[in-house]
């Protein structure tokens, strides 16, 4: 439970706020990560090789599937280093999921309004790919470890400590996104 | 200190114990594990499943020792990991994990506020293990307070490098490596087999400068890991969530609940109403499966609710599954309520639903065969999850990682050709009803389930709509 709502409710409202579907597990994790940052909600995010990751969010997503609120579809997408196809898992609210999200939005009206606003800010800040959003999440996560104030070089320098590798152009793009989302300011 | 010992084990061959380890095994607290069956009443399905926590713990110890060698742990870290493996299951009560449910229900949380703080509070059986480590005089004498504190920390949240914790708790921990092989061997199923040696050969430790040393597997170990994950999937489906196993587990917990609440059996209350006092653990370690069955199946308790259930377990007159459905297939209004129906906080709600379902079963002219005046006490609703095979490779800390030379690690799901090609059949949550009904053959069972389906669905819909 986070305050009076569950992490599952939070994720469900996240789906609703992002239009009912999210493409890929990475995109799901990073979008919910930014929502949690903006709402100051502790969803258990920690450093992981693919950026901030919360097992509680992953579990909530599984629960939403098992309750029949989410459809999952796998699609072949890209190839790995050996030329094998990598699958991507896309999620969308089912009819029951839409109805339940509507019910939860009414039940947690205050939370829903905040989630809705935060999702709008994230979307207006730029239509980032899963990879770009992941880099932005890594940059923000690293910044929080640097007490919230750092140069791009300092952030870049910290990245390898998490096992992350990000080049300067990517970091600048991430920084611009974070600035548009009002998560950071340039001084 | 005793001389080093060697124990012959059907799974791992010879298990070697140092003098210190042999002395720990010889303690009364450790020997008690001989009386606690690993899989509770799974022997009612698989007659060979009579193995106990004792041999499993020796197996976990052995696998941990192998991993200490693989990872070249220092002597100090190796001792910590090996002793933690030896002590990790000491807090198990009668029927292993089944006792955990009863402990959660009857713990006196008002007296435990200081120990149940935070977002992720400890489970009650974990507190019992902590108490044992802190107070058992033999363990204190043999191991010493300082090391026992480190063991307690490693078992509960971690101590030192993360890789130490990975050996005792994690997606590839020694516990799973032993119980999959051991349970499949004793159940007589062939699903739990995997190449332990190859798995160990390909495990490695990768230094993460922020989070410390982490466990990963090299890409050459992916096939052994596939076997391991599939073993977990098959055993879960065929043994751990077998219909009859779920029924017997629920019968044990219900016998405890009724024994405490209806029959007012003081012995049961003392066994499960954990309050953190030293007397609790002193009493707790005197119990095992046999004493439970003898005490509460004793004829002096004839007529008591608890006694009827214990006798049913002893003579394999089990409750039957009269309804089962995926949660996603049930009316929307009741899904979330049913998903949480087995939580201690839902007890009142659960009781109401069981009474309502009893009424609809009786209204359908189905006979509930029990000596109890209120048959609803033996009608049990249950919800449980069946994890999708793809999700079996994950754990709380995230996915298993595969090391690929100097490249960034990838997830097992992406590295494994087999798992990448698996269909996306999701994790399923199911809801079931067990009741004291009789039938003679599968056809009668199907007829009964068909007859009760619509009335029970109606009761569930009403339940969802009510408050």
HADDOCK unambig.tbl for C-alpha pairs under 7 A between the chains (distance, minus, plus):
assign (segid A and resid 55 and name CA) (segid B and resid 396 and name CA) 5.56 0.50 0.50
assign (segid A and resid 55 and name CA) (segid B and resid 397 and name CA) 6.39 0.50 0.50
assign (segid A and resid 55 and name CA) (segid B and resid 398 and name CA) 6.03 0.50 0.50
assign (segid A and resid 62 and name CA) (segid B and resid 427 and name CA) 6.52 0.50 0.50
assign (segid A and resid 65 and name CA) (segid B and resid 426 and name CA) 6.73 0.50 0.50
assign (segid A and resid 66 and name CA) (segid B and resid 328 and name CA) 6.25 0.50 0.50
assign (segid A and resid 66 and name CA) (segid B and resid 426 and name CA) 6.83 0.50 0.50
assign (segid A and resid 66 and name CA) (segid B and resid 427 and name CA) 5.77 0.50 0.50
assign (segid A and resid 66 and name CA) (segid B and resid 428 and name CA) 4.87 0.50 0.50
assign (segid A and resid 66 and name CA) (segid B and resid 429 and name CA) 5.43 0.50 0.50
assign (segid A and resid 67 and name CA) (segid B and resid 327 and name CA) 5.74 0.50 0.50
assign (segid A and resid 67 and name CA) (segid B and resid 328 and name CA) 4.72 0.50 0.50
assign (segid A and resid 67 and name CA) (segid B and resid 335 and name CA) 6.64 0.50 0.50
assign (segid A and resid 68 and name CA) (segid B and resid 328 and name CA) 4.35 0.50 0.50
assign (segid A and resid 73 and name CA) (segid B and resid 424 and name CA) 6.91 0.50 0.50
assign (segid A and resid 74 and name CA) (segid B and resid 424 and name CA) 6.45 0.50 0.50
assign (segid A and resid 86 and name CA) (segid B and resid 414 and name CA) 6.34 0.50 0.50
assign (segid A and resid 87 and name CA) (segid B and resid 420 and name CA) 6.55 0.50 0.50
assign (segid A and resid 96 and name CA) (segid B and resid 332 and name CA) 6.82 0.50 0.50
assign (segid A and resid 161 and name CA) (segid B and resid 208 and name CA) 6.47 0.50 0.50
assign (segid A and resid 161 and name CA) (segid B and resid 209 and name CA) 4.98 0.50 0.50
assign (segid A and resid 161 and name CA) (segid B and resid 210 and name CA) 5.46 0.50 0.50
assign (segid A and resid 162 and name CA) (segid B and resid 208 and name CA) 6.55 0.50 0.50
assign (segid A and resid 162 and name CA) (segid B and resid 209 and name CA) 6.89 0.50 0.50
assign (segid A and resid 162 and name CA) (segid B and resid 210 and name CA) 5.97 0.50 0.50
assign (segid A and resid 163 and name CA) (segid B and resid 208 and name CA) 6.57 0.50 0.50
